[in-house]
């Protein structure tokens, strides 16, 4: 697939924030950051064409979490937010990192997004530099498919709140904190902005 024909929409849920340190969470060893300490819990990817249409249903992968990680490697916010939803799912049927990465790569390969062809694809998401950082650290083979260029929909939101608040305020976010729901919501949000700008119909 030509890199100019689609965006790779991504959202992840993690055990905490990448920049967190011991002062923020005593479970983080001194000298280590949240990026190193916290696991990825869930990844969702959708392929989006230039008109903000999803090419298919996308893929969602839940990653393995051990009981010890659930106790020591999750921030207080993540423990509270996911205690009845994502954490039990990760404990019961999450995939090891290598298997999760393989599943994501197979999905992309099925759409012509292949390793080794020298093409780098553009990630799209809300605060997507957060997702890119965790993927780069934990799933480096997957990250090798992505360009350094990002489409950060949070930037669009900030600009529209300042310069076109009537448009931004029409967008109602569920903030479900589930990866697939969040990335679909993000694509729908960008669709509103681009239609207002006349970039798409």
LUMGU-136636 format. One record per residue (C-alpha): residue in one letter; residue number from 1; x, y, z. Coordinates in Angstrom, 1 decimal. Example, Ala and Ser with C-alpha at 12.3 -4.5 7.8 and 13.67 -1.06 7.14 Angstrom:
% residues 2
+------+-----+--------+--------+--------+
! type ! seq !      x !      y !      z !
+------+-----+--------+--------+--------+
!    A !   1 !   12.3 !   -4.5 !    7.8 !
!    S !   2 !   13.7 !   -1.1 !    7.1 !
+------+-----+--------+--------+--------+
END
This chain:
% residues 201
+------+-----+--------+--------+--------+
! type ! seq !      x !      y !      z !
+------+-----+--------+--------+--------+
!    X !   1 !    0.0 !    0.0 !    0.0 !
!    X !   2 !    1.3 !    3.5 !   -0.9 !
!    X !   3 !    2.2 !    5.4 !    2.2 !
!    X !   4 !    0.2 !    8.4 !    0.9 !
!    X !   5 !   -3.0 !    6.4 !    0.6 !
!    X !   6 !   -3.6 !    5.7 !    4.3 !
!    X !   7 !   -2.8 !    6.6 !    7.8 !
!    X !   8 !   -2.2 !    4.0 !   10.6 !
!    X !   9 !   -4.5 !    5.0 !   13.4 !
!    X !  10 !   -3.2 !    3.7 !   16.7 !
!    X !  11 !   -4.3 !    3.9 !   20.4 !
!    X !  12 !   -2.7 !    2.0 !   23.3 !
!    X !  13 !   -3.5 !    1.6 !   27.0 !
!    X !  14 !   -0.6 !    1.3 !   29.3 !
!    X !  15 !    0.3 !    0.9 !   33.0 !
!    X !  16 !    1.2 !    4.6 !   33.3 !
!    X !  17 !    2.8 !    7.6 !   31.8 !
!    X !  18 !    6.1 !    7.4 !   30.0 !
!    X !  19 !    7.7 !   10.3 !   31.8 !
!    X !  20 !    6.8 !    9.2 !   35.3 !
!    X !  21 !    9.6 !    8.7 !   37.8 !
!    X !  22 !   10.0 !    7.4 !   41.3 !
!    X !  23 !    8.8 !   10.6 !   42.8 !
!    X !  24 !    5.5 !   10.1 !   41.0 !
!    X !  25 !    5.2 !    6.4 !   41.7 !
!    X !  26 !    7.4 !    4.7 !   44.4 !
!    X !  27 !    7.1 !    1.4 !   42.5 !
!    X !  28 !    9.3 !    2.8 !   39.7 !
!    X !  29 !   13.0 !    2.1 !   40.5 !
!    X !  30 !   15.1 !    5.2 !   41.0 !
!    X !  31 !   16.7 !    6.2 !   37.7 !
!    X !  32 !   14.0 !    4.5 !   35.6 !
!    X !  33 !   11.1 !    6.1 !   33.8 !
!    X !  34 !    7.5 !    5.0 !   33.3 !
!    X !  35 !    8.4 !    4.2 !   29.7 !
!    X !  36 !   10.7 !    1.5 !   31.0 !
!    X !  37 !    8.7 !    0.4 !   34.0 !
!    X !  38 !    5.1 !    0.3 !   32.8 !
!    X !  39 !    3.8 !   -2.4 !   30.4 !
!    X !  40 !    1.5 !   -2.0 !   27.4 !
!    X !  41 !   -1.9 !   -3.4 !   28.2 !
!    X !  42 !   -3.7 !   -3.0 !   24.9 !
!    X !  43 !   -3.1 !   -2.0 !   21.3 !
!    X !  44 !   -5.7 !   -1.1 !   18.7 !
!    X !  45 !   -4.8 !   -0.3 !   15.0 !
!    X !  46 !   -7.1 !    0.9 !   12.3 !
!    X !  47 !   -6.2 !    1.8 !    8.7 !
!    X !  48 !   -7.7 !    5.1 !    7.6 !
!    X !  49 !   -7.8 !    6.5 !    4.0 !
!    X !  50 !   -7.4 !   10.1 !    3.1 !
!    X !  51 !  -11.1 !   10.7 !    3.4 !
!    X !  52 !  -11.1 !    9.4 !    7.0 !
!    X !  53 !  -12.8 !    6.2 !    6.1 !
!    X !  54 !  -11.8 !    3.0 !    7.9 !
!    X !  55 !  -10.5 !    0.3 !    5.5 !
!    X !  56 !  -11.8 !   -2.5 !    7.7 !
!    X !  57 !  -12.6 !   -3.2 !   11.4 !
!    X !  58 !   -9.0 !   -3.0 !   12.5 !
!    X !  59 !   -7.2 !   -5.1 !   15.0 !
!    X !  60 !   -7.2 !   -5.1 !   18.8 !
!    X !  61 !   -4.6 !   -7.0 !   20.8 !
!    X !  62 !   -4.5 !   -7.5 !   24.6 !
!    X !  63 !   -1.1 !   -8.1 !   26.1 !
!    X !  64 !    0.0 !  -10.4 !   28.9 !
!    X !  65 !    0.2 !   -9.2 !   32.4 !
!    X !  66 !    1.4 !  -11.3 !   35.4 !
!    X !  67 !    0.0 !  -11.0 !   38.9 !
!    X !  68 !    3.2 !   -9.4 !   40.0 !
!    X !  69 !    3.1 !   -6.8 !   37.2 !
!    X !  70 !   -0.5 !   -6.1 !   38.1 !
!    X !  71 !    0.7 !   -5.3 !   41.6 !
!    X !  72 !    4.0 !   -3.5 !   41.0 !
!    X !  73 !    4.0 !   -2.2 !   37.4 !
!    X !  74 !    0.7 !   -0.3 !   37.2 !
!    X !  75 !    0.2 !    3.3 !   38.3 !
!    X !  76 !   -2.5 !    4.0 !   40.8 !
!    X !  77 !   -4.6 !    5.6 !   38.0 !
!    X !  78 !   -4.3 !    2.5 !   35.8 !
!    X !  79 !   -5.1 !    0.2 !   38.6 !
!    X !  80 !   -8.3 !    2.1 !   39.4 !
!    X !  81 !   -9.3 !    2.6 !   35.8 !
!    X !  82 !   -8.8 !   -0.9 !   34.6 !
!    X !  83 !   -9.3 !   -3.1 !   37.7 !
!    X !  84 !  -12.6 !   -4.5 !   36.5 !
!    X !  85 !  -12.0 !   -4.5 !   32.7 !
!    X !  86 !   -8.6 !   -4.6 !   31.1 !
!    X !  87 !   -6.5 !   -5.9 !   33.9 !
!    X !  88 !   -8.5 !   -9.2 !   34.3 !
!    X !  89 !   -8.5 !   -9.6 !   30.5 !
!    X !  90 !   -4.7 !   -9.2 !   30.4 !
!    X !  91 !   -4.2 !  -11.6 !   33.3 !
!    X !  92 !   -6.5 !  -14.3 !   31.7 !
!    X !  93 !   -5.8 !  -14.2 !   28.0 !
!    X !  94 !   -3.2 !  -11.5 !   27.2 !
!    X !  95 !   -0.5 !  -12.3 !   24.6 !
!    X !  96 !    3.2 !  -12.2 !   25.3 !
!    X !  97 !    4.9 !   -9.1 !   23.7 !
!    X !  98 !    6.4 !  -11.2 !   20.8 !
!    X !  99 !    3.1 !  -12.8 !   19.9 !
!    X ! 100 !    1.2 !   -9.5 !   20.1 !
!    X ! 101 !    3.7 !   -7.8 !   17.9 !
!    X ! 102 !    3.5 !  -10.7 !   15.4 !
!    X ! 103 !   -0.3 !  -10.5 !   15.3 !
!    X ! 104 !   -0.1 !   -6.7 !   14.6 !
!    X ! 105 !    2.5 !   -7.2 !   11.9 !
!    X ! 106 !    0.5 !   -9.9 !   10.2 !
!    X ! 107 !   -2.6 !   -7.6 !   10.1 !
!    X ! 108 !   -0.6 !   -4.8 !    8.5 !
!    X ! 109 !    1.1 !   -7.2 !    6.1 !
!    X ! 110 !   -2.3 !   -8.4 !    4.9 !
!    X ! 111 !   -2.9 !   -4.8 !    3.8 !
!    X ! 112 !    0.4 !   -4.5 !    2.0 !
!    X ! 113 !    2.2 !   -2.8 !    4.8 !
!    X ! 114 !    5.3 !   -4.9 !    4.9 !
!    X ! 115 !    8.6 !   -5.0 !    6.7 !
!    X ! 116 !   11.7 !   -4.5 !    4.6 !
!    X ! 117 !   10.3 !   -2.5 !    1.8 !
!    X ! 118 !   11.8 !    0.8 !    3.0 !
!    X ! 119 !    8.5 !    2.5 !    3.3 !
!    X ! 120 !    7.5 !    4.3 !    6.6 !
!    X ! 121 !    3.9 !    5.0 !    7.3 !
!    X ! 122 !    2.3 !    7.9 !    9.2 !
!    X ! 123 !    0.8 !    7.3 !   12.6 !
!    X ! 124 !   -2.5 !    9.1 !   13.5 !
!    X ! 125 !   -3.9 !    9.4 !   17.0 !
!    X ! 126 !   -4.6 !   11.7 !   20.0 !
!    X ! 127 !   -1.4 !   12.5 !   21.8 !
!    X ! 128 !    0.1 !    9.9 !   19.5 !
!    X ! 129 !    3.7 !   10.7 !   20.5 !
!    X ! 130 !    2.7 !    8.8 !   23.7 !
!    X ! 131 !    1.7 !    5.7 !   21.8 !
!    X ! 132 !    4.8 !    6.0 !   19.5 !
!    X ! 133 !    7.1 !    6.2 !   22.5 !
!    X ! 134 !    5.8 !    3.0 !   24.1 !
!    X ! 135 !    5.6 !    1.1 !   20.8 !
!    X ! 136 !    9.2 !    2.2 !   19.9 !
!    X ! 137 !   10.4 !    0.9 !   23.3 !
!    X ! 138 !    8.4 !   -2.3 !   23.7 !
!    X ! 139 !    7.5 !   -3.3 !   20.0 !
!    X ! 140 !   10.5 !   -2.1 !   18.0 !
!    X ! 141 !    9.9 !   -4.2 !   14.9 !
!    X ! 142 !    6.4 !   -2.8 !   14.6 !
!    X ! 143 !    7.8 !    0.7 !   15.2 !
!    X ! 144 !   10.2 !    0.2 !   12.3 !
!    X ! 145 !    7.2 !    0.6 !   10.0 !
!    X ! 146 !    6.3 !    4.0 !   11.2 !
!    X ! 147 !    7.6 !    7.4 !   10.0 !
!    X ! 148 !    8.9 !   10.0 !   12.4 !
!    X ! 149 !    6.1 !   12.2 !   11.1 !
!    X ! 150 !    2.9 !   12.0 !   13.2 !
!    X ! 151 !   -0.7 !   13.3 !   12.8 !
!    X ! 152 !   -1.5 !   14.4 !   16.4 !
!    X ! 153 !   -5.2 !   15.1 !   16.5 !
!    X ! 154 !   -4.8 !   16.6 !   19.9 !
!    X ! 155 !   -3.0 !   19.5 !   18.2 !
!    X ! 156 !   -6.0 !   20.0 !   15.9 !
!    X ! 157 !   -8.3 !   20.0 !   19.0 !
!    X ! 158 !   -6.2 !   22.6 !   20.7 !
!    X ! 159 !   -6.2 !   24.9 !   17.7 !
!    X ! 160 !   -9.9 !   24.6 !   17.1 !
!    X ! 161 !  -10.7 !   25.2 !   20.8 !
!    X ! 162 !   -8.8 !   28.5 !   20.4 !
!    X ! 163 !   -9.8 !   29.6 !   16.9 !
!    X ! 164 !  -13.0 !   27.8 !   16.1 !
!    X ! 165 !  -14.5 !   26.8 !   19.5 !
!    X ! 166 !  -18.0 !   26.3 !   18.0 !
!    X ! 167 !  -16.6 !   23.4 !   15.9 !
!    X ! 168 !  -14.5 !   21.9 !   18.7 !
!    X ! 169 !  -17.3 !   22.0 !   21.2 !
!    X ! 170 !  -19.6 !   20.0 !   18.9 !
!    X ! 171 !  -17.4 !   17.0 !   19.4 !
!    X ! 172 !  -18.5 !   14.9 !   22.3 !
!    X ! 173 !  -15.9 !   12.4 !   23.6 !
!    X ! 174 !  -16.8 !    9.3 !   25.5 !
!    X ! 175 !  -13.3 !    8.9 !   26.9 !
!    X ! 176 !  -13.9 !    5.2 !   27.2 !
!    X ! 177 !  -10.2 !    4.4 !   27.7 !
!    X ! 178 !  -10.5 !    1.3 !   25.5 !
!    X ! 179 !   -8.1 !    1.4 !   22.7 !
!    X ! 180 !  -10.4 !    0.5 !   19.8 !
!    X ! 181 !  -13.2 !    2.9 !   20.9 !
!    X ! 182 !  -10.7 !    5.7 !   21.5 !
!    X ! 183 !   -9.0 !    5.4 !   18.0 !
!    X ! 184 !  -12.3 !    5.3 !   16.2 !
!    X ! 185 !  -13.4 !    8.3 !   18.2 !
!    X ! 186 !  -10.2 !   10.1 !   17.2 !
!    X ! 187 !  -10.7 !    9.4 !   13.5 !
!    X ! 188 !  -14.2 !   10.7 !   13.7 !
!    X ! 189 !  -12.9 !   13.8 !   15.4 !
!    X ! 190 !  -10.3 !   14.5 !   12.7 !
!    X ! 191 !  -13.1 !   14.0 !   10.1 !
!    X ! 192 !  -15.0 !   16.9 !   11.6 !
!    X ! 193 !  -12.0 !   19.2 !   11.5 !
!    X ! 194 !  -11.1 !   18.3 !    7.9 !
!    X ! 195 !  -14.6 !   18.7 !    6.7 !
!    X ! 196 !  -14.8 !   22.2 !    8.3 !
!    X ! 197 !  -11.6 !   23.1 !    6.5 !
!    X ! 198 !  -13.0 !   21.9 !    3.2 !
!    X ! 199 !  -10.2 !   19.3 !    2.9 !
!    X ! 200 !  -12.6 !   16.4 !    2.5 !
!    X ! 201 !  -16.3 !   16.2 !    1.8 !
+------+-----+--------+--------+--------+
END
